[in-house]
Amino acid sequence: MKNNGIALFLAVGVAWGIPYYFIAIATESFSTASIVWLRVTIGALCLLPIVVRRGHLRATLANWRGVLLFAVLEMVGPWWLITEAERSAPSSLAGLMMTSIPFIAAFITGFFLGDRAAKHPVTIAGLIIGFAGVFSIIGFDAVSGTIEIGPVLMLAFSAVCYAVAPIVANRTMPHVGGLELSAVSLAMVSVIYLPFAAVTLPVDFAAGPAVDGMISVLTLAVVSSALAFVLYFALIKRWGPRRSTLITYVNLLVAATLGIVFLDEPLTTGFLVGFPLVVIGSLLAGRDRPEFVSRNRK
């Protein structure tokens, strides 16, 4: 069972590590609104028929407020911001900034939701170390002119949204299945982005998008949206929302490797200094402490 959990963890990490590379390719052929709309629409078309066939659509729509909030936090904002940021920022930086998600989640659950394990002294030390790593990334590379602050702020806000979204889903809709939540969320985002895509898509296709751009969008939709969400919610069910965010380390490994090898992205000072601090901080902050919880419940 433990090995199955690790395999699931790695599968989600890879599925959500490749988007940063494919987003960078897709931005050469499509506008941001077009990429997001195609991604969520194709993803919804993959999952909705399964939900309808199972007869779970009506029950999921009964929780539409929670589903919509999850969709906004997980997709509407972050997918536009990350895609737009990657027009001027390296894909490896996008992956690196997402490694801040575990200690953001630990901070939220500990200081706002009463998770006593998240208030453990080691967890707090992890939060401090992790934040120091993020500031190192921003500081070193901003001073050297390697990165722009605007895209970094977009990525940082996306990380906060990513940390909040699964917590919201887990606390407000515990009985809604991951497949159902993913399918309806993708469909909702498709409707939200439709007016914008109606303007940008004709322009993009008139310009003749490259084959690799279209393949990238298809991969983002099928692998990194439809499949990845189903796997991720299975991981949340097994490990919980806070520990599941540790997949960001696999994400980073995949994103950095693809970016450096295939996109000729540099290894910056900020990356080399900040990455170890973020990893150490997030591992400390994201670690489960059942013995601490048990002691405080007595």
N, C-alpha and C positions, 0 to 999 in steps of 0.2 A: 504493500500500500504506500509505503514511504517513497519507494522508487517511482511509483506511478505519479505521486505528487511532484517529484522533482522533474520528471519527464514533461508533465503538464506545465510546470513553471518555465522550463526551457523553451517549450513550444510557443507559449505566449510571448516570452522575451524576444524570440526571433520574429514572430509575426508582427510585433510592435517595434522591432528594431529596424526593419527594412523600410518603413514608410519615409523616413527622413531622406534616404537615398532616392526613392522613387518620386518624392515630392520635388526634389531638386531637378530631376529630369523632366517631370511634368510641367514645371513652371516655364520651361523653354518653349512650350507649345500652347499652353492654356493660361487663361487668367485665373486668379484665385477663386472667384465665385464659381467658375466653370468646374474647376478641379473638385471643390467641395461638393457641388451639386451632383456631379457624375459619380463621385465616390459614394455618397449616401444613397443615391437613387438605385444604383446597381446593387449595392449592399442590401437595401430594403427588398428589392426584387428577388434576391437570393433567399432571404429569411422569411418574408411574410407568407408565402405559400405554405411553408411548414407550419407556421402558427395557425393559419386558417384551417389547415387540414386537421390539426389537433383539436380545434374548437376552442382555442384559448384567447382569441382576439377580443371578444367582448369583455371578458374578465380583465384583460390588460387595459383596455380603454376605460374601464371603470376607475382606474387609477391614473387618469390622464394628466392630472396636475403634477403628480410626482414624476411621471414619465417625461413630461415636458421640461420640468426643472432639471432632471438628469440630462436630457438632450441638450439643453442650453449650456450647462456646465461642461459636459463631456465633448460636445461636437460643435455647436453653433459658434461659440467664441474661440476655443482652442484651435480648431481645424483651420479657421480663417487666419488667425494670428500666426500659427506656426508656418503655414504655407506662405504667407506674406513675408514673414521674417526670413525665410530661406531664399528669398530673392536677393538678399544682400549678405546673409550670414551663412557660414558653412553648415552643412548637414550634421557634422560631428558635434558642433557647438549646440545645435538643437537637442541632440541626444544627451549631451552632457548636462544641459540645463534641466532636463527631465529627471536626472538623478536626485534632484532636490525634493521630489515628490514624497519619498518615505518620511523624511523628517518634518515636512510640512504636515503630513497626515498625523504623525505622532504629536506634533504641537497642537493640532486642532482637537484630537481625541482626548489629549491629556488636560488641556487648559479650558476647554469649552464643553466637553461631553462627559467629563468625570471619569475618564479612563485612568485609574490609579497607577496601573503599570506604566503608563506613559509619563508619570511624574517621578519615576525612579531616578535617583541621582545620575546613574549611568546614561539613562535616556536623555536627561537634560544636558549632560556633557556632550552627547551625540548631536543634539540640536545646535549647540554652540559651535562645535567643530564643523558641522555641515554648513552652517551659515557663513563661517569663516572661509570655507572652500568656495562658496558661491561668490562672495565678495572678492576673493583672490582672482577668480576667473574674470570677473568684470573689471577689476582694477588693473591687473597686469596688461590685459589685452586692449583695454580702453586707452591706457597711457601710451602704449606702443602704436596705437592706431590700427591694430589688427581687426578690431570689431567696432561696430557702432552701437551706441547705447540704446537707440530705438528698438532694433530687433531683439536685443537682450531683454528689454522690459516686456516686449510681446511674449517672449518665451517664458519669462518668469511668471507672468500673469497666467499663461496657459498651464504651467506646472501647478499653480494654486488651484485652478479649476479642476485639473485632473485629480488632485488630492481630495478635493471636496466631493466630487461626483459619486464615487463608489460608496462613500460614507453616507451620503444622502439616500442612495438607492437601498443600502443595507438597512438603514434605520426606518425609512418611511414606507418601503415596499418589500418587506422580507418574504412575502408569499408570491411575489411576481417572479417568474423564472427568468434566467438570464437571456435565453433565446427570445422570449416574448418581449422583454424590455428592450433588447437590442433592435429587434425588428421594428417595433413601433417607434422607437426613438429615431432610427434612421429615416423612417417614413415622414415623421414630423419635421425633421431638419430638411428633407427634400422639399416639402411644401414651403418652408420658411425661405429657402434659397431660390425657389423657382423664379420669382420676379427678377432677381439679379442675373440668374443664369439665362433667362430669356433674352437679356440684352447682350451678354458676353459670349454665349455659345455660338451664335451665328457669325460673329466677328472672328472667333477663334477658328471655326471650321472653314470659313472663307479664306483664311490665311494659309490653310493646309497644314494641320498639325503633323508633326513627325510620327513615324511608326512607333519609335521608342517612347514618345510621349503618350500615345494611346495605350500602349502596353503598360506603362507606369500607372495610368489612371485605373485601368482594369485590375491591376495587382493591388492597388490601394483599396479598391472596392471589395474585391472578393476575399483576399487574404488578410489585409490589415484592417478591415472593417467587419464584414460578416463573420468570417471564421475567427478572427482574433477576439471579438466580443464574446462569442459563445465559449471559447476556451477560458477567457479571463473570468467570466462569472462562475465557471466551474472551479477555477482556482480560488476565487473569493469564498465560495461555499466550503472549500476544503481548508483554507488558511486564514480566512478573515480579510476584511478590506485593508487593514493597516499593513500586515505582513505581505499581502499580495503585491503591494507597490514596490517591493524589492526587485521585481522584474526589470525595473529601470536600469539595473546594472548590466543585464544581458542586452537590453535595448542599446545601451551605450556602446558595448563591445561590438555589436553588429553594425551600428550606425557609423562608429569611428572607423572600423575596418573598411566598410564599403566606401566611405567618403575619402579616406586617405589613399586607398588602392585604386579606385575607379574614377574619382573626381579630382584627384591631385590636391586634396585639401591639406594644409600644413598642420604640424603639431606645434601649437603655440605655447608660449611660456605660461599663460593663464591656464591652459588645459593641463599641462604637466604638473603645475603647482596645485591647482584647485581640485583636480580629479581625485587624488588620494584622500584629501581632506573630506570631500563630499562622500566618498565611499565609506570611509571610516565612520564619519558622523551618522550616515544613514543606517549603517549596519547596527550601530549602537542604539539609535533612536527607534529603529523598526523591529528590534528583537522582542519576541514575546517574553514576558516575565510572570508565568503562572504562579510561581511561588510567592511573588510579591503581592499579587492579587489575593491569594488565599490567606496570607498573613493579615491583610487589611480587612478581610471579611469576618475574621474571628471576633 
